[in-house]
Amino acid sequence: MTGTQTVQMAASEPASLHERRARALGPAYRLFYREPVHVVRGSGTKLFDVDGVEYLDAYNNVPAVGHCHPHVVQSQHRQAATLNTHTRYLGADLVDYAERLLASFPGSLGNVMFTCTGSEAIDLALRIARHRRGGTGVVVTENAYHGTTAAAAAISPSLGEFSPLGGDVRVVPAPHRFSPDEVATAFPAAVRAAIDDLDRHGHGVAAFVADSVFASDGVIPDPAGFLRGAAEVVRAAGGVYIADEVQPGFGRLGTGMWGFARHGVEPDMVVLGKPMGNGMPIAATVIRPELLAAFGSEIRYFNTFGGNPVAIAAAGAVLDVIEDENLIDNAARVGARLTEGLRRLTAQTPFLGEIRGVGLFLGLDVLDEQGRPDSSRAELLVNAYRDNRVLVGSAGRRNTAVKIRPPLPFSLADADRFLEVTERVMPILARVEEKV
């Protein structure tokens, strides 16, 4: 059978796009929402489906400065029409961007290595952390997500029970499992206990890895400062602290460029992901030079198109937009409006619990009649938002929290629309028994 005949047969089959997708891509790819959204266009904080229906995007952090931002698009287009190659040739744009990016970090973080994805950046950070160290062990939180390469998946409990963790990986409870008064001491103590267990099993410790809002654990940014103790514990044991800033970074928290700074701690390495290029395949590992010195001199590492000119052009444009449009201040201002409004609304129903978050990164707990986290109601609420043309996600060990993480240009008007829809969909939570 020729390729042309195959295409003609496929086109003639009475199958929906959903069915064709499942057949072509297989079962591992998942779609959001009970009724998937067929998106064909994006602009700013809005997405549009095949029928032209507008959705407010309160979920997607990768297009950090907004969908199809004109400055980013134009910068990509201009560079793509000029040159796109690897980093083994000299290029001023790459060095200019590296210096500009490093200037946003503490002075102790003086080198940057570019990759195409956050998973690759985590993988690289783990290799550097384990190189010439006394141990290989890694400590993460109980529902952490750090990527999909073999090494990153091995430290990502949120991928599920059938995605095994590494034998030298230990998990600790998420910070909100401790009382606010205890977390500053209890969380570092849990990390210390995990390191002790790694030592008992002959692994030792190489790194503690965490994102500063514990996004996959349900969004837990507070109390600010408790990460400092965990970093001190792992360093005392001979390991390093790797800050995963893929989700909280680039000003999302409204308190500065990087989430770890809220905790008053300087990481040994920082991992960045595709928000740095507004969705272009660019990511990075930012490193203390003394850690990279031995690794770089003894190990040959090269990422073929990591940091390619088109991706660098997009990344530079993202920094331009964050600065020119004051998006860090916007995240603080709009995030405060969202948080205040959601706290007011949660007081009206027993089925919505704690609001956790900072800036434009919030988690809203969904509860059952007894006040326990309720995954069924959370799923119902996420789909109710979608039916009312607002897109959100979920987080937490059993996806019991609504995750609100919009593009950074999310406006006060967008926040008000989000709150109006929240008030509209809340009554459905009391009728969950009728729905599931």
N, C-alpha and C positions, 0 to 999 in steps of 0.2 A: 504494500500500500504506500503510495507516495505521500509526501508531506502535505501537498495541496488537497488530496482526498481526505486526509485526516482532519484538516482544518474545516473542510466543507461538512464533514459528518458532525464534528463538534458544534458547528454553528447551527446545524439543523436540529440538534437535540432540543427537546422541550424542557430545558433546564433553566432555573433562575441563576442570576449572578452568584447568589449565595452557594448554590449547589455546585456550580462550576468552580468556584473558588475552593470549596472543600475538596473537590476531586483533584484539582491541580496542585494545591498547596499541602494537602494532607491534614491530619488531625492536630498537629502541634500548634498551629496558628489559631488564635482565638479572636472572636469578635466581641466588641463591647455591646451591651444592652440586649434586652429581650427582643427588641426590634432593631436590628442594626441600622446605622445611619450611613447612607450612600453619599459621601462627601465628594464634591467636585471642585470646590473653590474655597479659598480662605482670604481674609483681609482683616488685619488688626486682631481684634479679639472675637471675630465672628467667623463661623464656618457656614457654608451653604450646600444644601443637598441637591440631588439631581433635578428636583422640582423647583429649585430656587428658594426653598424655605431656609430662613436664617436661624442659626443656633448660636447662643452665647457660649463661648468656650471658657469654662471655668476649670479646666483640667490640664491642658497641654503645656508643659513647661519647656519642651524642646524648642518650639518657636518662641524663644525667650522675649524678643522685642516685638512680637506680633507676627501673625501669618503674613508672608509675602511683603515684608517691609520694603518700601521702594528703594531706600538707600542700600540695604543689603542685596536686594535683587540686582540693582544696577552695578554694584561693586563686583558681584559674582560674574555678571554678564561681560563686563569690561575686561576682567582678567581672563575669562574663558576664551575670549576672542583674541587674546594676546599670547598666552603661554600657560601650559599646565604640565608640570613634570615633577620629578622627585627632588629630595633635599640634598643630593650629592653634588649639585652645582651650587656655586655661590649665588645668593639672592638677597638683595637688601630688604625686601618686604618681609621675608621670614625673620630676619634678625631684628628689624624694627618692631615687629609685632611681639616677638619674644621679650624684648627689653620693656616694651610697654606693659605687657601682661605681668612680668615679674615685678614691676614697680608697684603693682597693687597688692603684693604680698609682703609679709615681714622680711627684713633684710637677710634673715638666716636661710631663706628659701631662694637660692640663687641660680638654679638650673631648671630648664624645662625640656622635656622630651615629648615630641608630638606623635600621636597615634590617630587612628581613624574612628575609634569607638571608646566609650568609657570602659567597656569590658577589657579591651586591650590595655588600657591605661592601668586598670586594677591588676591585670596579669603582670605587667611590667613592674608595678610597685611591689608586688609580692616577690618577684624574682630578686629585686634589689634588696628588699628586707631580709631575704633568706641567704643572700650571698655573704659568705665568710662570717656567718653568725653562729653562735653556739647552739641555736635551736631553729626549728622549722615551724613551730606551732603558731596558730592564729586564733585570736579571740574575737568573736562577733556576738551581736545580740540575737535573741531567739527567733526573730522573724526577719532578719536582715536580708536585703537584696543588694548584691554588688556586681552582677553581670552574668553573662552566659557562656564565656569561654570555659574550658574544663576547670581551670584554676579558679576563676571567679565563681562558677557554679558551686564549687566545693566549699565556698565560704558564704553561701546564700541559702539559708534554711527556708526562706519563703518560697523557693521553687518546689517544695513539697517533699513528702516522705519517700517518693520514688526517685528523687534526685539526691543521691547520698552525699553527705559531707565527707571531707577528708578525714583520715584517721588522726591527723594532727590538728584538727579544728575543734574548738570548744565554744559552746554558746552560754551566754549569761542572760538573766532576765532583762527584759526591756525596762528602762528607768521608771516608767509609771507603775511598775509592780511594787515599788518602794514608796513609802509615804514621803511627801514633799520635804518634811523635816529630816528624814533619814537618808535621802538619795545621795547627798554629797559625800557621805561616808559609806553607805551600803553598796552603792554601785561600784566604786573602786574596790571594795572588799570582795565583791562577786568576781571582778576581773582578777584579783589576786588569787582567789580560790581556783579559778580556771587555770591560771598559770601554774599553780601548785600541782594540779592534776596532770597538766602537760609534762611537768618535770617528773612526776611519779612514773609516767609511761615512757620516759626516755626521749620525749620530743623537744623539750625546752620551748622557749617562745621567741618568735621572730617579730610579731606585730599584733597590735590591737587595731581593728578597722571599724570605723563608724561614720555615718553621716550625722551632721550636727543637729538634725531635726528628727532622726530616727523615723524616717518616712514610712517604711514598710511595717514598722512596729505599731503604727497608728498615729504618727505625728506627735512627737514628744520633745519639744525644744526647751522646756523649763524644768526646774529652775536653772537659770543661766549660771554656769560655772562648774557644774558637776563633772563635766568631761575632763577638767583639769586634773582631778585626782586620778582618774583612770590612766591618763597619759603618764603621770608621774610613776604609777605602779608598774606599767609595762616597761618604761625606761629603766627603772631600778632593777628589773629582772633581765635587762640586756636586749629588750625588743624596741620597736619603734611604734609611733602613733601615726597611722595613715588616715587622713581626713578625706572621706568621700564627699566631694562637693558637687557631684553631678546634679543633684536635685536642689540643694539649698543655696548654691553659689550664684554668682553674677548679680548680686543685689536683691535677690528674691525676698530676703527676710526684712529688708528695709532698715537694717542696722549697720550697713556697710557692705562691702563687696563680698565678703566670705562669711559663712555661717559659723565657722569655728571661732572667729574673733569674739562672738558673744560670750564664749566660755572663758575668755582670757587665757587661751592656750595657743602655742605655736606648734603646729604639727611638724613631723619629720618629713612627711611627704603629703601631697595633696593630689587627688585625682579629679579631673574635669572631664565632662562629657559633651555631647552634641549641642546643648544649649549655647556653647561658646561660638558656634557658627550658625545659630538659628535653625539647626536641623541639617546643615551640611556635615559630611562625615569628617569631623575633626574633634579630637579630644587630646588630653595631655596629662602627663605626670610631672608635677612640680616637686623639686627634690633639694634637700640640703646637699651642697657640693661635696662635703666630705663623704656622704653615703654613696654618691655617684662615682667618686674618683676610682675606687677599687673595682667596682662593677664595670665601668666604662673602659678601663684600661685592660681588663682581663677577659671581658665577654664581648663578642661581636654582636651588636644589636642594630637592626635597621628595619624601619617600617616603610615599605615601598612608597606609598603615597600619603603617609602621615605628614601633615603640614605642607601639603602641596599648595601651589600659588593660588588656586581658586578658593580652596578652603580657608587659607590665610586671609584672602581678601574679604571673605564673608565674616571671619572672626574679627578683623579690624573694624569692619562696619558695625558689628554688634557693639563693640566698645564705644564707637562714636555715638550710637543711638542712646545707649545707657547714659552717657554723659550729657548729650545735647538735649534729651527729653527729660532729664532728671528722674529717671525711672526708679532709682533707689528711694528717693523721697516719695515718689508716687506709691511704691509698694508699702511704705510705712503709713501714708495717709489713707489709702484705700483699704489696706488691711485692717486698720483701726475701725473704719466704718463697717466693714463686714463683721468683725469680731463683736463690736457693740450691738449691731443689729441681730446677729445670731444669738447672742446671750439673752436679748430681750425676747426673742421668739421661743427659745428653749424653755423659758419660764412658763409658757402657755401649754406645755404638754409633758406628760411623764415619759414619753417615748424618745425624747431627745436629751442627751446628757451633756457631758463636759465639752466645752469648746477649747481645743488646744491649738496653739500655733502662734506664729509671729509673721508680720508682713503679709505677703500673698502666698502663705503656705499654712493652711488650716485643716484640722481634723475635727469632725463632729460625730460624737458617739451616738449610736442608735440602740435603744434599749427595749426589753420586753416588759411585761406587766410587773415583773418583780425587780426591775431596775438592773437586769443583767444584760451584757452585750448581746445583740440579736442580729445574726447574719441574715435571716429571712426578711426582717423589716428593713435592714440596710439595703439589701438588693432591691426591695420594692421601692424604696425612696430614690435610689439612684435611677431606676427606670422611670419613676414619676417625674423626676427632673427632666430626663430626656424627652418624655412625652410633652413636656411644657417648654421644649426648645432650649434647655440649658444642659450642658454636658459636664458631668462630674465623674469621679471615680470612687474607689473604695480602698481601704487600707486596714492593717491590723492582722492579727494572727488568723482570724476567721472572717476577715473582711467585714468587720462590724462598725467601721467608722467611715463616714463620707469624707473623701479627700478632695479638698478645694485648692487648686494649684494653677491659676490661670496665667496666660501670658502677662508680662510685666506692664504693658500699657493699659491694663484693666482699669477702667475709670470709675469715678464716683457714680456716674449714671449706670455703668455696668453693675456696680455693687448694689445699687438700689433695685435694679431689675432682678438680680439674684435673690435679694431678700424678699421681694414681692412674690416671686415664684416659690420660695421656701414656705412662705405663709400659706400660699395656695395649696401646696401639696401635703402639708403637715397632717390634715385630717385623715389621709389615707392610712397613716400608721395605726390608728385605732381600729381599722377594719382589716388588719392583716389576716385574721383567721378566715375571712371571706375570700382572700386572694391566693393563699398558699395551701 
